[in-house]
Amino acid sequence: MRRAGLALLGLLFAAFGAVAGAEPGDGPPKPPKPKLELLTETQQAALRREAIKLSVASKRGKQGRVEATLVVGGFPSDYNLKLGADTGRLRDGEAELRLALSARQREVLAFGAQACEPATLHAQARAGGRGVELSHGLRRPQRC
């Protein structure tokens, strides 16, 4: 009887040790972060296509969503242009999303390109329950 009690007590301590040894952060692994890439790299290409294209790649999820803000340098202050959002279906883990530029946004970007002012894109993407951010400058025309 006493041996059975000690054996049971030993099993309880072993089980408690296994539970106590587990880290609180141990659990299901987090899904990998999606990858966000800027496909339209120059100001002239954005003006020619009247849009800025981005690529979202993710191993999880069925769709990707991107929101962006374009900051064009200017005097006396910069122009912050909200480009809105676009959602697209992930095919083979990748989606190309297009953020259309309005007439006013094209006008400001064209003025910035003409004045050799920098333009920077700040984008946030979500896919598969995770998010990622990107800040990337659009290349200016060659004459600048």
N, C-alpha and C positions, 0 to 999 in steps of 0.2 A: 504494500500500500504506500509506504513511504517512498519507494523508488518511483512509483507512478506519479506521485505528487511532484517529486524533483524533476522528473522527465517533462511533465507538463509545464512546470515553472521555467525549465530551460527552453522549451519551445516558445513560450510567451516572450522571454527575453530576446530570443533570436528573431522572432517576428517584429518585436518592438525596435530592435536594432536595425532591421532592414528598412522599416518605415522611417525611423529617425535619420538614417543615413541618406535617404533620398533628399535631393535638393528641392527647395520650394519652387524653383524655376523649371524643374523637370516636368514635362507634360508633353502634350502634342507639339511637334515642331511648328514654328511659324512658317507660313508660306513664303517663298522667296519674293524679294521685291521685284516689281516689274522694271523693265528698262525703257527709257524714254530717249528718243533720238530726234534731233532737228534735221529734217530733210531739205528744207528751203534755207540755204545758207547765206544768200546775199540779199541786199535790199532791192536790187534790180530784179531778181527772180521773183521776189514777193510782189513787186509791182506788176510784173509781166503776167503772173498767174492770178493776180488779184486775191491771193490767199497765202497762208503759211501752212506747210504740211509738216506733220510730226508722225513718228512711228512709235507705237507702244507694243512691247513684247512682254508676254507673261506666260509662265508654264501653267498657271491656274486661272480659272475664271472663264466666262464666256464672252465678256465684252470689256472694252476699255473706254475710259472717259478722260478727256483732257480739257483743262481750262487754262487760259493764258492771258497775260498782260504784256503789251508792247510799250516800251519806254523809249521815246525818241527825244534826243537831246535838242534843246532849243534855248532861246534867250527871251526873257529873263529866267524862265523855268522850263523844266522838261515837260513833255506831253505824255501823260499816262493814258493809254488806249486799251480798254478792256475788250478782248477779242471774243469773249463768250466761251461757250463750251461745245464740244462735239463728242458723240458717243458712237462707237463702231464695234462690230462683231469681230472677235478674235478668230482668225482663220489660221490654222497651223501655229497658233500661239502668237500671232502678230496681226496688228491692225494699223492701217495708214489713215490718219485723221486729218481733216482739212478745216482750217479756221479761216473763213472768208473775211476779207477786208471790206469795210463799207467805203463809200465814196469819200467821206471825211477822213477816214483812217489812211486811205491811199494818198489823199492830198497831203496830209501831214508827213507821211513816210517819204513821198516824193520831194517835199520841201527839205526834209532832213538830208536826203541823199544829195540834193543839189547843193546844199550848204555844207556838205561833208560832215554832218553831225552823226554821232554814233546812234545806233538803235539796238536795244537789248530786249530779248524775249525772256520772260519769266513764266514758266509753265509748270502745272501740277497735273499728274496723271494718277488714276486709280484703276487697278485691275486685280481681280482675284482677292479682294479684301485688303490689299496693301496699297500704299501710295508712294510716289517718288516725285521729286522736284528737279527742275532744270533751269539754269540761268545761262543763256548763251547769247553772245553778241552777233548780230548780222554783219557780214562783211560790207564795207563801204565800196563805192565804185572805185575802179582802178585809178582814176585821175586824182583822187584825194590824197 
